[in-house]
């Protein structure tokens, strides 16, 4: 069997590497128009950072895993084509700011139609609005070549930073297919591929529409939990309650559970905001305005949390940060990835810049992306070495929960900073009492500040 994946990004690359690794008899080819990205996949400097990914790629690369810019050849030779192209939020026209921009997806579908010389199974791997498969089928079957395309939905549920573990031992694999003879046959073929390493009871099947909607809904529910606990964190700070105590108390309720109840500066990444806004647009399209407003609030609380974090910095530092050096520790949207898409650090840095702060950004993996995200800001520097970044800083704002930040020599850091030295822990991962004892002014999310100045 030959598999082709169109799109060599955060989803396509790791997913195809795992399939090739677990299915040595299957030839897997990943194609992309970006020649630089394809070249990087063939080196030890992969285009994305993900723990364990290089080992999986090297296990099959050159054997049954290949990377190529020959898109047409990959399409023609494939029995199954995974479509993993970018579907960003529209920035223009109808649905701007909420609906998915499907122009790249449609161009991909038309290319598959024009190039294919035999029947194929098309697998939606990108996150797409519900009923997209129907539109894809209309595009694919608009020709007169007699070729049949069976479209399946197979959404990804990867978490960046743990993608390889998620692929190797997934909670579930979801595959949606049509309830027709050809649809069920195609669905069975994809089930058989995953069954090489995933227990069949974890491979869930549904109709196409349920599968498409499940992806959006899963991300919306997870983001909702983050926004919910962050909304309570503001109340904790106002009343003197401790968000960690509240989170633990409600997390021990078996009906609720403890995951995604860690208060922070907010969620980021390529999926949560985009998928929620897509869900908002879908609700509005069907006239479900109350449902749309409900999900819109999840996004608004997230943005409020980031602005509130900056406001706390401003108020704690005597009402002005103009000319003050603030060291940003962590720019990636989460630890163990270099991805900065929708990172809370972007909004935080922009709002700090508006207050004329002098910003220095440090991150072990995301500095190149940070430079692109903040290209238009003034008074900003980038420094990989944490100790150089914090030297002579007035404040530290920790925005990504990299493990290395938990084990820094904070006594050394304190001695190198301006006094009073402030720390704003946007992820609640540091030992606040210890930092206070060292002399820091310590402020975190959802907890009373620890200050020597009161």
C-alpha positions as CSV (number, residue, x, y, z in Angstrom):
1,X,0.0,0.0,0.0
2,X,1.2,3.5,-0.8
3,X,0.2,6.5,1.4
4,X,0.8,10.1,0.5
5,X,0.4,13.0,2.9
6,X,0.0,16.5,1.5
7,X,1.5,18.8,4.1
8,X,4.7,18.4,6.0
9,X,3.8,20.5,9.0
10,X,3.1,19.8,12.7
11,X,0.5,17.2,12.0
12,X,1.5,15.6,8.7
13,X,5.1,15.0,9.5
14,X,4.9,13.3,12.9
15,X,1.7,11.4,12.0
16,X,3.2,9.9,8.8
17,X,6.5,9.2,10.6
18,X,4.6,7.1,13.2
19,X,2.6,5.3,10.5
20,X,5.7,4.4,8.6
21,X,7.4,3.3,11.8
22,X,4.6,1.0,12.9
23,X,3.7,-0.2,9.4
24,X,7.0,-1.2,7.7
25,X,5.2,-2.8,4.7
26,X,3.4,0.5,3.9
27,X,5.3,3.1,1.8
28,X,4.7,6.6,3.1
29,X,5.5,9.8,1.2
30,X,5.1,13.2,2.6
31,X,4.9,16.0,0.0
32,X,4.9,19.8,0.4
33,X,5.5,22.8,-1.8
34,X,8.0,24.2,0.7
35,X,11.3,22.9,-0.5
36,X,13.2,24.2,2.5
37,X,10.9,22.3,4.9
38,X,11.1,19.1,2.9
39,X,14.9,19.4,2.9
40,X,14.9,19.8,6.7
41,X,12.9,16.6,7.2
42,X,15.8,14.8,5.5
43,X,18.3,16.0,8.0
44,X,18.8,15.7,11.8
45,X,17.6,19.4,12.1
46,X,13.9,18.8,11.6
47,X,11.7,21.8,10.8
48,X,9.7,21.3,14.0
49,X,10.8,20.5,17.5
50,X,9.0,17.7,19.2
51,X,10.5,15.4,21.8
52,X,11.2,11.9,20.4
53,X,10.3,12.9,16.8
54,X,13.8,12.6,15.3
55,X,14.2,9.0,16.6
56,X,10.9,7.9,15.0
57,X,11.8,9.7,11.7
58,X,15.2,8.1,11.5
59,X,13.8,4.7,12.2
60,X,12.0,4.7,8.8
61,X,13.5,7.5,6.7
62,X,14.8,6.2,3.5
63,X,13.3,2.8,4.1
64,X,9.5,3.3,3.8
65,X,9.3,7.0,4.8
66,X,10.1,9.6,2.2
67,X,9.8,13.4,1.9
68,X,9.4,15.1,-1.5
69,X,8.3,18.2,-3.4
70,X,7.0,16.0,-6.2
71,X,3.4,16.5,-5.2
72,X,1.9,15.2,-8.5
73,X,3.9,12.0,-8.4
74,X,3.0,11.4,-4.8
75,X,-0.7,11.8,-5.6
76,X,-0.6,9.5,-8.6
77,X,1.1,6.7,-6.8
78,X,-1.0,6.8,-3.7
79,X,-3.8,4.5,-2.6
80,X,-4.6,6.7,0.4
81,X,-4.0,10.5,0.5
82,X,-4.0,12.3,3.8
83,X,-4.7,16.0,3.4
84,X,-2.9,18.0,6.1
85,X,-2.8,21.5,4.7
86,X,-3.2,24.7,6.7
87,X,-6.7,25.9,7.4
88,X,-6.2,29.3,9.2
89,X,-9.0,31.6,10.3
90,X,-10.2,33.9,7.5
91,X,-8.9,37.4,7.5
92,X,-11.2,38.7,4.8
93,X,-14.8,38.6,3.5
94,X,-17.7,36.6,4.9
95,X,-16.8,35.0,8.2
96,X,-13.6,37.0,8.6
97,X,-12.0,36.4,12.0
98,X,-14.0,33.3,12.7
99,X,-14.6,31.0,9.7
100,X,-11.8,28.7,8.4
101,X,-10.0,29.8,5.3
102,X,-10.4,26.8,3.0
103,X,-8.6,28.2,-0.1
104,X,-5.6,25.9,0.4
105,X,-7.8,22.9,1.0
106,X,-9.8,23.5,-2.2
107,X,-6.6,24.0,-4.2
108,X,-5.4,20.7,-2.8
109,X,-8.6,18.9,-3.7
110,X,-8.5,20.2,-7.3
111,X,-5.0,19.1,-7.7
112,X,-5.8,15.6,-6.5
113,X,-8.7,15.5,-9.0
114,X,-6.6,16.7,-11.9
115,X,-3.6,14.4,-11.3
116,X,-5.2,11.2,-10.1
117,X,-5.3,8.3,-12.5
118,X,-7.0,5.7,-10.2
119,X,-9.6,5.4,-7.4
120,X,-8.3,6.8,-4.1
121,X,-9.2,7.2,-0.4
122,X,-8.9,10.8,0.7
123,X,-8.5,11.4,4.4
124,X,-9.2,14.7,6.0
125,X,-6.4,15.3,8.6
126,X,-6.7,19.0,8.8
127,X,-9.2,20.5,11.2
128,X,-12.2,21.4,9.0
129,X,-15.7,22.7,9.5
130,X,-18.5,20.1,9.7
131,X,-19.8,19.2,6.2
132,X,-16.4,20.0,4.5
133,X,-16.2,16.4,3.3
134,X,-19.3,17.0,1.3
135,X,-17.8,20.0,-0.5
136,X,-14.5,18.1,-1.0
137,X,-16.4,15.3,-2.7
138,X,-18.2,17.7,-5.0
139,X,-14.8,19.1,-6.1
140,X,-13.2,15.7,-6.5
141,X,-16.0,14.3,-8.6
142,X,-16.5,17.4,-10.7
143,X,-14.3,15.9,-13.5
144,X,-15.2,13.5,-16.2
145,X,-12.4,10.9,-15.7
146,X,-14.6,8.3,-13.9
147,X,-12.3,8.1,-10.9
148,X,-14.0,7.5,-7.5
149,X,-12.8,9.3,-4.4
150,X,-14.0,8.1,-1.0
151,X,-13.6,10.8,1.6
152,X,-12.9,9.9,5.3
153,X,-12.5,12.2,8.3
154,X,-9.7,11.3,10.6
155,X,-9.0,14.3,12.9
156,X,-5.9,14.6,14.9
157,X,-5.9,14.9,18.7
158,X,-2.2,15.6,19.2
159,X,-0.9,17.9,21.9
160,X,2.3,19.6,21.0
161,X,5.2,18.7,23.3
162,X,3.7,15.2,23.7
163,X,2.8,14.4,20.1
164,X,4.9,11.3,19.7
165,X,3.5,9.8,22.9
166,X,0.0,10.7,21.8
167,X,0.6,9.0,18.4
168,X,2.1,5.9,19.9
169,X,-0.5,5.5,22.7
170,X,-3.5,7.5,21.7
171,X,-6.7,7.9,23.8
172,X,-8.6,7.2,20.7
173,X,-8.4,7.2,16.9
174,X,-11.5,8.6,15.3
175,X,-12.5,7.8,11.7
176,X,-15.6,9.0,10.0
177,X,-16.9,7.4,6.8
178,X,-20.1,7.3,4.8
179,X,-22.6,4.6,5.6
180,X,-22.3,3.1,2.1
181,X,-20.6,0.0,0.9
182,X,-17.7,1.9,-0.5
183,X,-17.6,4.2,2.5
184,X,-17.4,1.4,5.0
185,X,-14.8,-0.5,2.9
186,X,-12.6,2.6,2.9
187,X,-13.1,3.1,6.6
188,X,-12.1,-0.5,7.2
189,X,-8.9,0.0,5.3
190,X,-7.9,2.9,7.4
191,X,-8.9,1.1,10.6
192,X,-6.6,-1.8,9.6
193,X,-3.6,0.6,9.3
194,X,-4.0,2.0,12.8
195,X,-4.7,-1.4,14.2
196,X,-1.1,-2.3,13.6
197,X,-0.4,-0.7,16.9
198,X,-3.6,0.8,18.4
199,X,-6.0,-1.6,20.1
200,X,-9.2,-1.8,18.1
201,X,-11.4,-0.8,21.0
202,X,-9.6,2.6,20.9
203,X,-10.4,3.0,17.2
204,X,-13.8,4.8,17.1
205,X,-15.9,5.0,13.9
206,X,-18.7,7.3,13.1
207,X,-20.3,9.1,10.2
208,X,-18.2,11.8,8.5
209,X,-20.1,14.7,10.0
210,X,-19.8,13.5,13.6
211,X,-16.1,13.0,13.2
212,X,-15.6,16.5,11.8
213,X,-17.6,18.1,14.6
214,X,-15.9,16.0,17.3
215,X,-12.5,17.6,16.7
216,X,-13.9,21.2,17.0
217,X,-15.9,20.2,20.1
218,X,-13.0,18.5,21.9
219,X,-10.8,21.6,21.5
220,X,-13.6,23.9,22.6
221,X,-14.3,21.9,25.7
222,X,-10.6,21.8,26.7
223,X,-10.2,25.6,26.1
224,X,-13.4,26.2,28.0
225,X,-11.8,24.5,31.1
226,X,-8.8,26.8,30.9
227,X,-10.9,29.9,30.5
228,X,-13.1,28.8,33.4
229,X,-10.3,28.3,35.9
230,X,-8.6,31.6,34.7
231,X,-11.8,33.5,35.3
232,X,-11.8,32.1,38.9
233,X,-8.2,33.0,39.3
234,X,-9.1,36.7,39.0
235,X,-11.6,36.2,41.8
236,X,-9.0,34.5,43.9
237,X,-6.7,37.4,43.6
238,X,-9.4,39.8,44.6
239,X,-10.6,37.8,47.6
240,X,-7.3,36.3,48.9
241,X,-8.2,32.7,47.9
242,X,-5.6,30.5,46.4
243,X,-6.3,29.2,43.0
244,X,-4.2,26.0,43.5
245,X,-6.4,25.1,46.5
246,X,-9.6,25.8,44.5
247,X,-8.3,23.9,41.5
248,X,-7.4,20.9,43.6
249,X,-10.7,20.9,45.5
250,X,-12.8,20.8,42.3
251,X,-10.4,18.6,40.5
252,X,-10.9,15.8,43.0
253,X,-14.6,15.6,42.0
254,X,-14.7,12.6,39.8
255,X,-17.4,14.3,37.7
256,X,-15.0,17.1,36.8
257,X,-11.4,15.7,37.0
258,X,-8.1,17.6,37.4
259,X,-6.9,18.0,33.8
260,X,-6.8,21.5,32.3
261,X,-7.5,23.2,35.6
262,X,-4.1,24.9,36.0
263,X,-4.5,28.7,36.0
264,X,-2.1,30.5,33.8
265,X,-1.6,33.5,31.5
266,X,-3.8,31.8,29.0
267,X,-3.9,29.1,26.3
268,X,-2.3,29.4,22.9
269,X,-1.4,27.2,20.0
270,X,-2.7,26.7,16.5
271,X,-6.0,24.9,17.4
272,X,-7.9,26.2,20.4
273,X,-8.7,29.7,19.3
274,X,-9.1,28.8,15.7
275,X,-11.4,25.9,16.4
276,X,-13.5,27.8,18.9
277,X,-14.0,30.7,16.4
278,X,-14.9,28.2,13.8
279,X,-17.5,26.7,16.1
280,X,-18.8,30.2,16.8
281,X,-19.2,30.8,13.1
282,X,-20.9,27.5,12.5
283,X,-23.4,28.3,15.3
284,X,-24.1,31.7,13.8
285,X,-24.5,30.2,10.3
286,X,-27.3,28.0,11.7
287,X,-28.9,30.8,13.6
288,X,-27.8,29.5,17.0
289,X,-26.7,32.9,18.3
290,X,-26.9,32.1,22.0
291,X,-24.6,29.1,21.5
292,X,-22.2,31.3,19.5
293,X,-22.1,33.9,22.2
294,X,-21.3,31.1,24.8
295,X,-18.3,29.8,22.9
296,X,-17.1,33.3,22.0
297,X,-16.8,34.1,25.7
298,X,-14.2,31.3,26.0
299,X,-11.9,33.2,23.7
300,X,-12.7,36.6,25.3
301,X,-11.8,35.3,28.8
302,X,-8.5,34.1,27.4
303,X,-7.6,37.5,25.9
304,X,-8.8,39.2,29.1
305,X,-6.4,37.0,31.2
306,X,-3.4,38.1,29.1
307,X,-4.3,41.8,29.4
308,X,-5.0,41.3,33.1
309,X,-1.5,39.8,33.5
310,X,0.1,42.9,32.0
311,X,-2.1,45.2,34.1
312,X,-0.9,43.4,37.2
313,X,2.7,44.0,36.2
314,X,2.0,47.7,35.6
315,X,0.2,48.2,38.9
316,X,2.7,46.2,40.9
317,X,5.7,48.2,39.5
318,X,4.4,51.5,40.8
319,X,2.2,52.4,37.9
320,X,4.8,52.6,35.2
321,X,7.2,50.3,33.3
322,X,8.4,52.9,30.8
323,X,12.1,52.4,30.3
324,X,12.2,49.3,32.6
325,X,13.9,46.1,31.5
326,X,11.5,43.2,31.6
327,X,12.9,39.7,30.8
328,X,10.4,37.3,29.2
329,X,11.2,33.7,30.1
330,X,9.5,31.5,27.5
331,X,7.8,32.6,24.3
332,X,6.5,29.2,22.9
333,X,2.8,28.7,23.7
334,X,3.7,25.7,25.8
335,X,6.8,23.8,26.9
336,X,8.6,21.3,24.6
337,X,7.7,23.0,21.4
338,X,9.1,25.8,19.3
339,X,5.6,26.7,18.1
340,X,4.5,30.3,18.9
341,X,1.2,30.4,17.1
342,X,-1.4,32.3,19.2
343,X,1.1,32.2,22.1
344,X,0.0,34.4,25.1
345,X,3.5,35.8,25.0
346,X,2.7,37.7,21.8
347,X,-0.1,39.8,23.3
348,X,1.8,40.2,26.6
349,X,4.9,41.6,24.8
350,X,2.9,43.9,22.6
351,X,1.1,45.4,25.5
352,X,4.3,45.8,27.5
353,X,5.8,47.5,24.5
354,X,2.8,49.9,24.4
355,X,3.8,50.9,27.9
356,X,7.4,51.6,26.5
357,X,9.0,48.8,28.5
358,X,12.4,47.5,27.3
359,X,11.8,43.8,26.6
360,X,14.2,41.0,26.3
361,X,12.8,37.6,25.2
362,X,14.5,34.3,26.1
363,X,13.3,30.8,25.0
364,X,15.3,27.6,24.3
365,X,13.5,26.7,21.1
366,X,11.2,29.5,19.9
367,X,13.5,32.6,19.4
368,X,13.4,32.4,15.6
369,X,9.6,32.4,15.6
370,X,9.5,35.1,18.3
371,X,11.6,37.4,16.1
372,X,9.0,37.0,13.4
373,X,6.1,37.5,15.7
374,X,7.5,40.7,17.2
375,X,9.2,42.1,14.2
376,X,7.4,45.4,14.4
377,X,8.1,46.2,18.0
378,X,10.7,48.6,19.2
379,X,13.0,48.3,22.3
380,X,13.1,44.5,22.1
381,X,16.0,42.1,22.3
382,X,16.3,38.4,22.0
383,X,18.7,36.3,24.2
384,X,18.8,32.5,24.5
385,X,21.0,32.6,27.6
386,X,18.7,33.2,30.5
387,X,21.3,34.7,32.8
388,X,22.2,37.3,30.2
389,X,18.5,38.0,29.6
390,X,17.8,38.8,33.3
391,X,20.9,40.8,33.9
392,X,20.0,44.3,35.1
393,X,16.3,43.5,34.5
394,X,13.7,45.2,36.7
395,X,11.3,42.2,36.3
396,X,10.9,38.7,35.0
397,X,7.7,37.5,33.4
398,X,7.6,33.7,33.1
399,X,5.3,32.8,30.3
400,X,6.2,29.2,29.3
401,X,6.5,26.3,31.7
402,X,9.9,25.0,30.4
403,X,11.4,22.7,33.0
404,X,14.7,24.5,32.8
405,X,13.1,27.6,34.4
406,X,12.2,25.7,37.6
407,X,15.9,24.8,38.2
408,X,17.5,28.2,37.6
409,X,20.0,29.7,40.1
410,X,17.6,32.4,41.4
411,X,20.0,33.6,44.0
412,X,22.4,34.4,41.2
413,X,19.6,36.0,39.2
414,X,18.4,38.1,42.1
415,X,21.9,39.5,42.6
416,X,22.1,40.5,38.9
417,X,18.8,42.4,38.8
418,X,17.7,45.9,39.6
419,X,16.1,46.3,43.0
420,X,13.3,45.8,43.9
421,X,13.4,42.7,41.7
422,X,10.0,41.5,40.5
423,X,8.9,38.0,39.3
424,X,5.6,37.5,37.6
425,X,4.9,33.8,37.3
426,X,2.4,33.3,34.5
427,X,2.4,29.5,34.8
428,X,2.5,29.1,38.6
429,X,5.4,26.7,38.3
430,X,8.0,28.3,40.6
431,X,8.6,28.0,44.4
432,X,7.1,31.4,45.3
433,X,7.9,31.2,49.1
434,X,11.6,30.5,48.3
435,X,11.7,33.3,45.8
436,X,10.2,35.7,48.4
437,X,12.8,34.6,50.9
438,X,15.6,35.4,48.4
439,X,14.2,39.0,48.3
440,X,12.0,38.9,45.2
441,X,8.6,40.6,44.9
442,X,6.6,37.6,43.7
443,X,3.3,37.8,41.8
444,X,1.5,34.8,40.4
445,X,-1.9,33.8,38.9
446,X,-4.8,33.4,41.3
447,X,-2.8,33.9,44.5
448,X,-2.0,36.9,46.7
449,X,1.2,38.6,45.9
450,X,4.3,38.3,48.2
451,X,5.8,41.7,48.6
452,X,8.4,43.2,50.9
453,X,7.1,46.6,50.0
454,X,3.7,46.4,51.8
